[in-house]
Amino acid sequence: MSSSLDKLRALTSRLEEKLEEKESSSVTASEEPKVSVEKPIVKTVVKPVKADKNRDSFESVRANNSKRVKELYEKLKIFEKSPDFDNIFIYKAMNLSGIGLKEEDFGEVREGKYIQIIAITYEPDKNGKKKAKNISLGYFGKAETLDVGLKNEIIEFVLRWRYEKAFQNVEHYKDLIERVEVPSTTLF
């Protein structure tokens, strides 16, 4: 799973780099010309408006991802096991049973296995120690009988869920950093 998470982080990093490159290399309509006057010469300098384009792009990518997760949630009938779409993000992790997600076996079905989407949460046991609990969100039958299109949608759902979870973590840490950057004598 860490391999998949590393891939997701790398993908997010590459996406952010490409967005920054695209934004820094092009002049957009939201930029306003600034005029500065020197004694005998008049120059026109184009300065970007102080808009947070990265945030707009980030929110657009996130909105599209969230929309697709919801479409797959309905198409794969995840609502049968988890009726409230927003609650699927309370899980700590999500994985697949019967389909590989690691670099070396990505997308390969494991013969003889059953295909399931597994949500992982942590709950205290009788001693109060946190213990992982697996919850099946979808059962799709034997690996050998799985339609390729359905397999791809199952993989896409899990990866997009993880991507949204990563967005949520990024937002959480951005909020915490903003709290630290606010000039005050205490953080709380």
C-alpha positions, -999 to +999 in steps of 0.1 A: +000+000+000+029+024+007+040+019-029+005+031-041+006+060-017+040+069-029+028+068-065-002+090-055+021+115-038+044+116-068+015+121-091+002+149-070+037+165-069+040+162-107+006+177-112+014+207-090+047+212-108+030+211-142+004+236-130+031+259-117+050+257-150+019+263-170+009+293-149+044+309-149+049+305-186+017+321-198+001+355-194-036+352-188-065+375-191-065+380-153-033+398-154-034+436-154-008+459-170+010+482-145+025+514-157+056+528-141+070+562-151+107+570-151+118+605-159+120+606-197+108+570-205+074+554-199+074+516-195+045+492-193+051+463-169+027+434-168+022+421-132+000+392-123-031+400-102-027+386-067-051+357-073-043+323-060-043+304-093-028+273-077-057+272-053-082+275-081-066+247-101-063+226-070-100+231-062-109+224-098-089+191-099-104+182-065-139+189-076-136+168-107-121+140-087-148+141-061-175+142-088-160+110-104-157+093-070-194+099-065-203+086-099-183+054-093-198+051-058-232+049-074-222+028-103-204+002-082-233+003-057-211+012-027-242+029-013-256-005-004-229-009+023-223+028+030-255+048+023-240+082+030-214+092+004-197+117+027-191+090+053-169+070+030-141+094+037-141+087+075-123+055+068-085+056+073-076+037+042-091+017+013-078-013-005-087-041-029-089-077-024-081-099-054-065-071-076-030-059-074-022-022-069+015-024-064+039-014-092+048-049-100+012-063-102-009-032-109-043-042-123-036-080-122-064-101-109-054-129-086-069-162-098-090-180-073-096-148-052-127-128-048-128-092-057-138-068-029-133-031-020-122-030+016-124+000+038-101+001+068-109+018+101-094+016+136-115+008+165-106+002+201-107-034+213-119-045+248-085-033+262-088+001+246-060-007+221-067+005+185-072-024+162-076-023+124-110-034+112-118-043+076-152-034+061-163-047+028-178-019+007-184-040-024-182-076-035-177-083-072-173-121-075-145-143-085-114-128-102-117-150-132-152-138-141-146-101-136-153-079-166-123-058-176-143-026-177-157-033-142-122-041-130-109-007-142-138+011-125-131-007-092-094+003-094-103+038-104-127+041-075-101+031-049-074+053-065-097+083-067-109+077-031-072+077-020-066+109-041-095+126-024-082+115+010-048+130+001-066+163-008-082+162+026-049+157+043-033+185+022-062+208+033-057+198+069-020+206+069-025+238+050-050+249+077-025+240+104+003+259+087-019+290+083-026+288+121+012+288+127+018+316+103-007+339+120+013+363+141+003+357+177+019+348+209+002+314+211-011+289+186-042+280+206 
